[in-house]
C-alpha cells in the first residue's frame, strides 16, 4: 500500500502510481474520511497498516 500525504492531492499522483504499482494507492485522508488528520497522528495511523509506504514532500515534519 502506498499512502500519499494530503499535500500531494493537487498533483493527482495516485493514478500515475497506480499504473505501475499493483497494490492499493490512496491518500492519508482516505484512511479516516470526514476527519482532520494532524501530522502528529499520521505515524500511529500508518503503523496500523501492514506494509504501508508513506509519501510526502513535507520533510520538515516527517524526517524521523
ZAMIBA-288751 format. One line per field, with one value per residue: residue number from 1; x, y, z of N, C-alpha, C, O in turn. Coordinates in steps of 0.1 Angstrom, whole numbers. Layout:
<sites>
i: [NUM | ...]
nc1: [X | ...]
nc2: [Y | ...]
nc3: [Z | ...]
cac1: [X | ...]
cac2: [Y | ...]
cac3: [Z | ...]
cc1: [X | ...]
cc2: [Y | ...]
cc3: [Z | ...]
oc1: [X | ...]
oc2: [Y | ...]
oc3: [Z | ...]
</sites>
This chain:
<sites>
i: [1 | 2 | 3 | 4 | 5 | 6 | 7 | 8 | 9 | 10 | 11 | 12 | 13 | 14 | 15 | 16 | 17 | 18 | 19 | 20 | 21 | 22 | 23 | 24 | 25 | 26 | 27 | 28 | 29 | 30 | 31 | 32 | 33 | 34 | 35 | 36 | 37 | 38 | 39 | 40 | 41 | 42 | 43 | 44 | 45 | 46 | 47 | 48 | 49 | 50 | 51 | 52 | 53 | 54 | 55 | 56 | 57 | 58 | 59 | 60 | 61 | 62 | 63 | 64]
nc1: [8 | 6 | 6 | -4 | 5 | -17 | -9 | -2 | -24 | -33 | -16 | -24 | -12 | -19 | -32 | -11 | 8 | -7 | -8 | 17 | 21 | 11 | -4 | -27 | -33 | -36 | -48 | -38 | -60 | -80 | -79 | -91 | -119 | -137 | -126 | -102 | -69 | -41 | -6 | 8 | -6 | -3 | 19 | 11 | -13 | -4 | 11 | -7 | -13 | -4 | 27 | 27 | 37 | 46 | 43 | 55 | 60 | 67 | 91 | 102 | 85 | 84 | 109 | 120]
nc2: [-12 | 22 | 52 | 85 | 118 | 144 | 168 | 163 | 161 | 179 | 174 | 150 | 124 | 98 | 82 | 80 | 65 | 42 | 30 | 16 | 4 | -25 | -27 | -12 | 23 | 53 | 83 | 99 | 110 | 93 | 72 | 79 | 90 | 121 | 133 | 154 | 150 | 153 | 161 | 149 | 126 | 109 | 90 | 70 | 61 | 50 | 29 | 10 | -2 | -28 | -30 | -4 | 24 | 56 | 87 | 119 | 154 | 170 | 173 | 185 | 179 | 152 | 139 | 121]
nc3: [0 | -9 | 6 | 2 | 12 | 22 | 11 | -15 | -30 | -50 | -71 | -82 | -81 | -76 | -96 | -117 | -102 | -96 | -120 | -123 | -99 | -82 | -58 | -34 | -37 | -21 | -5 | 26 | 37 | 29 | 47 | 71 | 66 | 64 | 86 | 104 | 100 | 118 | 115 | 135 | 141 | 120 | 119 | 139 | 127 | 103 | 113 | 119 | 96 | 74 | 59 | 47 | 28 | 31 | 14 | 11 | 7 | 27 | 44 | 67 | 88 | 89 | 89 | 107]
cac1: [0 | 12 | -3 | 1 | 1 | -27 | -3 | 0 | -37 | -34 | -8 | -31 | -2 | -24 | -34 | 1 | 14 | -15 | -5 | 28 | 21 | 0 | -12 | -36 | -27 | -46 | -43 | -40 | -74 | -89 | -78 | -101 | -127 | -145 | -119 | -90 | -57 | -30 | 6 | 13 | -13 | 0 | 27 | 3 | -22 | 4 | 16 | -19 | -14 | 8 | 35 | 24 | 48 | 41 | 50 | 52 | 71 | 68 | 103 | 104 | 77 | 84 | 122 | 124]
cac2: [0 | 35 | 63 | 98 | 128 | 152 | 179 | 159 | 159 | 187 | 168 | 138 | 113 | 84 | 75 | 75 | 55 | 30 | 23 | 7 | -3 | -34 | -26 | 0 | 37 | 62 | 95 | 97 | 114 | 82 | 63 | 83 | 100 | 131 | 138 | 161 | 142 | 161 | 154 | 141 | 113 | 100 | 78 | 59 | 57 | 42 | 17 | 1 | -8 | -37 | -27 | 9 | 33 | 70 | 96 | 133 | 164 | 177 | 167 | 191 | 173 | 137 | 134 | 110]
cac3: [0 | -9 | 12 | -2 | 21 | 16 | 4 | -28 | -36 | -62 | -81 | -87 | -83 | -73 | -108 | -124 | -94 | -97 | -133 | -122 | -86 | -82 | -46 | -32 | -37 | -15 | 2 | 40 | 41 | 27 | 58 | 81 | 59 | 71 | 98 | 102 | 104 | 121 | 111 | 146 | 142 | 109 | 122 | 145 | 117 | 94 | 120 | 119 | 82 | 72 | 47 | 41 | 25 | 32 | 5 | 14 | 4 | 40 | 50 | 80 | 98 | 89 | 86 | 116]
cc1: [9 | 2 | 4 | -4 | -9 | -22 | 0 | -13 | -38 | -26 | -14 | -21 | -8 | -27 | -21 | 8 | 7 | -12 | 7 | 29 | 9 | -9 | -21 | -28 | -38 | -39 | -46 | -54 | -84 | -89 | -88 | -109 | -135 | -139 | -107 | -79 | -45 | -17 | 11 | 6 | -10 | 8 | 19 | -7 | -16 | 8 | 5 | -20 | -2 | 14 | 32 | 36 | 41 | 49 | 45 | 63 | 73 | 79 | 105 | 97 | 78 | 99 | 127 | 116]
cc2: [12 | 45 | 76 | 108 | 137 | 164 | 176 | 158 | 167 | 182 | 156 | 127 | 99 | 76 | 71 | 64 | 42 | 23 | 13 | -1 | -12 | -33 | -14 | 13 | 46 | 74 | 92 | 101 | 103 | 72 | 66 | 94 | 109 | 135 | 146 | 153 | 151 | 154 | 145 | 127 | 104 | 88 | 66 | 53 | 47 | 29 | 6 | -7 | -16 | -33 | -14 | 17 | 47 | 79 | 110 | 141 | 172 | 171 | 172 | 184 | 158 | 131 | 123 | 98]
cc3: [0 | -4 | 9 | 8 | 14 | 8 | -11 | -36 | -49 | -73 | -88 | -90 | -81 | -86 | -115 | -116 | -95 | -110 | -131 | -109 | -84 | -69 | -46 | -31 | -32 | -9 | 17 | 44 | 38 | 38 | 69 | 74 | 68 | 85 | 95 | 108 | 106 | 118 | 123 | 147 | 130 | 112 | 129 | 136 | 107 | 100 | 120 | 106 | 80 | 58 | 40 | 39 | 24 | 23 | 8 | 9 | 16 | 48 | 64 | 91 | 99 | 87 | 96 | 112]
oc1: [18 | -9 | 15 | -15 | -9 | -28 | 4 | -13 | -43 | -29 | -9 | -21 | -1 | -23 | -20 | 14 | 13 | -15 | 6 | 36 | -2 | -20 | -23 | -17 | -49 | -27 | -55 | -59 | -95 | -98 | -92 | -107 | -138 | -146 | -101 | -79 | -40 | -17 | 17 | 12 | -13 | 5 | 21 | -10 | -21 | 9 | 8 | -27 | 10 | 8 | 34 | 45 | 32 | 61 | 33 | 74 | 82 | 77 | 109 | 102 | 75 | 100 | 136 | 117]
oc2: [13 | 46 | 79 | 108 | 138 | 170 | 184 | 154 | 162 | 185 | 152 | 121 | 90 | 64 | 59 | 55 | 31 | 11 | 2 | -11 | -7 | -38 | -7 | 13 | 46 | 74 | 85 | 95 | 103 | 64 | 57 | 106 | 105 | 140 | 144 | 148 | 156 | 141 | 134 | 118 | 92 | 77 | 55 | 41 | 37 | 18 | -6 | -17 | -12 | -33 | -13 | 17 | 49 | 79 | 113 | 137 | 182 | 165 | 165 | 183 | 152 | 120 | 115 | 87]
oc3: [8 | -10 | 13 | 12 | 1 | 0 | -19 | -48 | -59 | -85 | -99 | -101 | -86 | -86 | -119 | -121 | -96 | -111 | -137 | -107 | -86 | -69 | -56 | -25 | -38 | -7 | 21 | 54 | 43 | 40 | 76 | 77 | 79 | 94 | 84 | 119 | 96 | 119 | 120 | 153 | 131 | 107 | 125 | 136 | 104 | 94 | 122 | 105 | 83 | 48 | 28 | 47 | 16 | 24 | 8 | 7 | 16 | 59 | 73 | 102 | 109 | 83 | 92 | 118]
</sites>
